Amino acid sequence: MLLTKASEYALLSLILISKEDDPVDVDTLSKKLNISKSFLAKILQSLARQEILISYKGAKGGFKLSKEPEEISVKDVIEFAEKKAPTVFECSPAKNLCKTQKAETCQIWPFLNRLQMKIDNFLDEISLKDIM
């Protein structure tokens, strides 16, 4: 499973945002986390589009959680930050995603699919609050 910096930054940002009463702006977050402001802004806008965050405009603008931390699953955060479901291998969710001609006779797909289901369940059960 490939988790990129987008997932890491999303989770770290959500933790910081959850600890504040007022909206937190991208500038503040990028400085605290020492990461690119433009990259972080894209991640946070994606999370706002998916209704994990509420985006406020203006001088006192920034981001706030739209839900309580225990209502936000790590799987959702990763999926929205990466803009795709976290997968063990490209073909693990479905055989038809296999890019080889041996998909129908693949000996390891059942194992990969079981592993994928366990990872999905595990990530679904972990909330933002759990990792705080």
C-alpha positions as CSV (number, residue, x, y, z in Angstrom):
1,M,0.0,0.0,0.0
2,L,1.4,3.3,-1.0
3,L,0.7,6.2,1.2
4,T,2.2,9.4,0.1
5,K,3.0,12.7,1.8
6,A,-0.6,13.8,1.0
7,S,-2.0,11.3,3.5
8,E,0.6,12.1,6.1
9,Y,0.1,15.9,5.7
10,A,-3.7,15.4,5.8
11,L,-3.6,13.5,9.0
12,L,-1.1,15.8,10.7
13,S,-3.2,18.9,9.6
14,L,-6.4,17.4,10.9
15,I,-4.8,16.7,14.3
16,L,-3.6,20.3,14.6
17,I,-7.0,21.7,13.4
18,S,-8.9,19.5,15.8
19,K,-7.0,21.0,18.7
20,E,-8.1,24.6,17.9
21,D,-11.5,26.3,18.6
22,D,-11.1,28.8,15.7
23,P,-10.4,28.0,12.1
24,V,-6.8,27.4,11.3
25,D,-5.3,29.0,8.1
26,V,-3.0,27.2,5.6
27,D,-0.2,29.6,6.4
28,T,-0.2,28.6,10.1
29,L,-0.4,24.9,9.3
30,S,2.3,24.9,6.7
31,K,4.7,26.7,9.1
32,K,3.9,24.4,12.0
33,L,4.4,21.3,9.8
34,N,7.2,22.8,7.7
35,I,5.5,21.8,4.4
36,S,4.6,23.5,1.2
37,K,1.7,25.9,1.5
38,S,0.4,25.3,-2.0
39,F,0.5,21.5,-1.6
40,L,-1.2,21.7,1.8
41,A,-3.9,24.0,0.4
42,K,-4.8,21.4,-2.3
43,I,-5.0,18.7,0.3
44,L,-7.2,20.7,2.6
45,Q,-9.5,21.9,-0.2
46,S,-10.0,18.2,-1.2
47,L,-10.9,17.4,2.4
48,A,-13.3,20.3,2.5
49,R,-14.9,19.2,-0.8
50,Q,-15.5,15.8,0.9
51,E,-16.9,17.5,4.0
52,I,-14.3,16.4,6.4
53,L,-13.4,20.1,6.8
54,I,-15.3,23.3,6.7
55,S,-13.6,26.1,4.8
56,Y,-14.0,29.7,6.0
57,K,-13.0,32.6,3.8
58,G,-11.7,36.1,4.8
59,A,-9.3,37.6,7.3
60,K,-10.3,35.1,10.0
61,G,-10.6,32.3,7.5
62,G,-9.2,28.8,7.6
63,F,-10.4,25.3,8.3
64,K,-12.3,23.5,11.0
65,L,-13.4,20.0,11.3
66,S,-16.9,19.4,10.1
67,K,-17.3,16.4,12.5
68,E,-16.0,15.2,15.8
69,P,-12.6,13.5,15.5
70,E,-14.1,10.1,16.5
71,E,-16.5,10.4,13.5
72,I,-13.6,10.7,10.9
73,S,-12.1,7.5,9.8
74,V,-8.5,7.3,8.8
75,K,-9.5,5.4,5.7
76,D,-11.6,8.3,4.5
77,V,-8.9,10.8,5.2
78,I,-6.4,8.7,3.2
79,E,-8.9,8.1,0.4
80,F,-9.7,11.8,0.0
81,A,-6.1,12.9,0.3
82,E,-4.8,10.4,-2.2
83,K,-7.9,10.8,-4.4
84,K,-8.1,7.0,-4.6
85,A,-8.7,4.0,-2.3
86,P,-5.7,2.7,-0.4
87,T,-4.7,-0.6,-2.1
88,V,-2.2,-3.3,-1.3
89,F,-1.6,-3.8,-5.0
90,E,-3.3,-2.4,-8.0
91,C,-5.3,-5.5,-8.6
92,S,-6.2,-6.3,-4.9
93,P,-9.8,-4.8,-5.0
94,A,-10.8,-6.5,-8.2
95,K,-9.3,-9.0,-10.6
96,N,-10.3,-6.9,-13.6
97,L,-7.8,-4.2,-12.5
98,C,-5.0,-6.6,-13.2
99,K,-2.8,-5.3,-16.0
100,T,-1.5,-8.7,-17.0
101,Q,-3.1,-11.4,-19.2
102,K,-3.0,-13.9,-16.3
103,A,-5.7,-12.3,-14.2
104,E,-8.1,-15.2,-14.3
105,T,-5.5,-17.7,-13.3
106,C,-3.7,-15.5,-10.7
107,Q,-2.8,-17.6,-7.7
108,I,-2.1,-14.7,-5.3
109,W,-5.2,-12.6,-6.0
110,P,-7.4,-14.3,-3.3
111,F,-4.6,-13.6,-0.7
112,L,-4.3,-10.0,-1.9
113,N,-8.0,-9.5,-1.8
114,R,-8.3,-10.9,1.8
115,L,-5.4,-8.7,2.9
116,Q,-7.0,-5.7,1.2
117,M,-10.3,-6.4,3.1
118,K,-8.4,-6.6,6.4
119,I,-6.6,-3.3,5.8
120,D,-9.8,-1.6,4.7
121,N,-11.6,-2.7,7.8
122,F,-8.6,-1.8,10.1
123,L,-8.4,1.7,8.6
124,D,-12.2,2.1,8.7
125,E,-12.2,1.3,12.5
126,I,-9.4,3.8,13.3
127,S,-10.7,7.3,13.8
128,L,-8.8,10.6,13.9
129,K,-9.3,10.6,17.6
130,D,-7.5,7.3,17.9
131,I,-4.4,8.6,16.4
132,M,-4.4,11.9,18.3
